[in-house]
Amino acid sequence: MGQPQNDVMLILRRGDTVLLARRDNTGYADGLLNLPSGKVDPGEDPRAAIVREAREEIGVQLDRAAVRLAHVMFFRSPEGRDRVGWFFTVERDFTGTVVNSEPHKCSELLWAPVDPLPKDTVRYNALGIQHYLKGEPHSLHTDDWEATTW
C-alpha cells in the first residue's frame, strides 16, 4: 500500500473553544468541520509544515519555537488509506488575525466548543483532539476503529 501520508493539524484554542474550518470543494469530507491542516511536503518536516499551513489557510504566522507537538496518530481510513497525523498546539499568541485564506476550499471558520466537539467534525480530527485533551501523546486507529494508545 506504500508509505503512509503525513498530515499536520493545528489545535488552536481560545478558552474552551477550538478553531475549526468547514471543508468545501476539496473532494474529501466536504461540508464537515476539521482543524486547520494539510500535508507534509517532500523534504519538509511536520513542524515546518504546520507553520506553512497556518499561514496559507488561516493567515497567521506561528513562531516555530512556540509550536508544540500535542499528539501523533496512525490512522487507517475506512477506505484503507494509512495516514500519520501530527497534531500541534501553540503555547503563546501568534502573529496576525485568523481569516479564511482559502475560501475556495473552506466555506467558514468557527470557534467551536472543544468538549464536546460538533458532531460533524471529521472523525480523524475529532479523535486527535480527544487524545490531546486526555494527555495521550500517541494513538493507533486501524480499520477496527478501536483506539490503542502506547
C-alpha positions in Angstrom: 0.0 0.0 0.0 3.0 2.3 0.2 4.1 4.8 2.8 1.5 6.5 4.9 0.7 10.1 4.1 1.9 12.6 6.8 -0.7 15.1 7.8 -0.4 18.1 10.1 -3.3 19.6 12.1 -3.3 22.7 14.3 -5.3 22.6 17.6 -5.7 26.3 18.1 -7.5 27.0 21.3 -9.3 30.1 22.7 -10.6 29.3 26.1 -12.9 26.3 25.9 -13.1 26.5 22.1 -11.0 25.3 19.1 -10.7 26.8 15.6 -12.4 24.6 13.0 -12.9 25.0 9.3 -15.8 23.8 7.2 -14.4 21.9 4.1 -15.7 22.9 0.7 -14.8 21.8 -2.9 -12.0 19.5 -1.7 -13.4 16.2 -2.8 -12.9 14.8 0.7 -15.3 15.3 3.7 -16.9 18.4 2.1 -19.4 20.0 4.4 -17.6 18.6 7.6 -15.5 20.5 10.1 -11.8 19.9 10.5 -8.8 21.6 12.1 -6.6 23.8 10.0 -4.5 21.2 8.4 -2.5 20.0 5.4 0.1 17.6 4.1 3.8 17.5 4.8 5.6 18.3 1.5 8.6 16.2 0.4 11.7 17.4 2.2 9.6 19.3 4.8 9.4 18.4 8.5 6.0 18.3 10.2 6.7 21.4 12.4 7.6 23.5 9.3 4.5 22.1 7.5 2.1 23.3 10.2 3.8 26.8 10.3 3.3 26.9 6.5 -0.3 25.6 6.6 -1.3 28.1 9.3 0.0 30.9 7.1 -1.7 29.6 4.0 -5.1 28.5 5.5 -5.8 30.9 8.3 -3.4 33.8 7.6 -1.4 33.6 10.8 2.3 33.4 11.4 3.3 30.9 14.1 6.5 31.2 16.0 8.2 27.9 15.2 9.7 27.8 18.7 6.2 28.1 20.2 4.7 25.2 18.2 4.4 22.1 20.4 3.6 18.5 19.3 0.4 17.5 21.1 -0.4 14.1 19.6 0.7 11.7 16.9 -1.8 9.2 15.4 -1.5 6.4 13.0 -4.9 6.3 11.3 -6.3 3.9 8.7 -9.3 5.5 6.9 -12.4 3.4 6.1 -11.1 3.4 2.5 -7.9 1.7 3.7 -5.6 4.6 3.4 -2.8 4.9 6.0 -2.0 8.3 7.5 0.1 9.6 10.2 -1.4 12.7 11.9 0.8 15.2 13.6 -1.4 17.3 15.9 0.2 20.6 17.1 -0.7 23.4 19.5 1.0 26.7 20.2 2.0 27.8 23.7 1.7 31.6 23.1 0.0 34.0 20.8 0.6 34.1 17.1 1.0 37.0 14.7 -1.9 38.1 12.5 -5.7 37.7 12.6 -7.4 34.4 11.9 -9.0 34.7 8.4 -10.3 32.3 5.9 -7.4 32.5 3.4 -8.7 29.6 1.3 -12.4 30.3 0.6 -12.2 28.0 -2.5 -11.6 25.1 0.0 -13.3 26.3 3.2 -16.7 27.8 3.5 -16.3 29.1 7.0 -14.1 29.3 10.1 -15.6 29.0 13.5 -14.6 28.7 17.2 -16.4 25.6 18.4 -16.7 24.0 21.8 -13.8 21.6 22.3 -15.7 19.3 24.5 -18.0 18.1 23.1 -16.9 18.8 19.6 -19.6 19.4 17.0 -21.0 16.1 15.7 -20.0 17.0 12.1 -16.2 17.1 12.9 -14.1 14.8 10.7 -13.5 11.7 12.7 -9.7 11.7 12.2 -9.5 15.2 13.7 -12.0 14.6 16.4 -10.0 11.5 17.6 -6.8 13.6 17.7 -8.4 16.3 19.7 -9.9 13.8 22.2 -6.5 12.1 22.7 -4.9 15.6 23.2 -7.5 16.5 25.8 -6.7 13.3 27.7 -3.0 14.0 27.5 -2.3 10.9 25.4 0.8 11.5 23.2 0.3 8.7 20.7 -2.5 6.5 19.3 -3.2 3.9 16.7 -6.5 3.7 14.8 -6.9 0.9 12.3 -9.8 -0.5 10.4 -11.3 -2.0 13.6 -11.9 1.6 14.8 -10.6 0.7 18.2 -8.1 3.1 19.7 -4.8 1.9 21.1 -2.5 4.2 22.9 1.0 3.2 23.7 
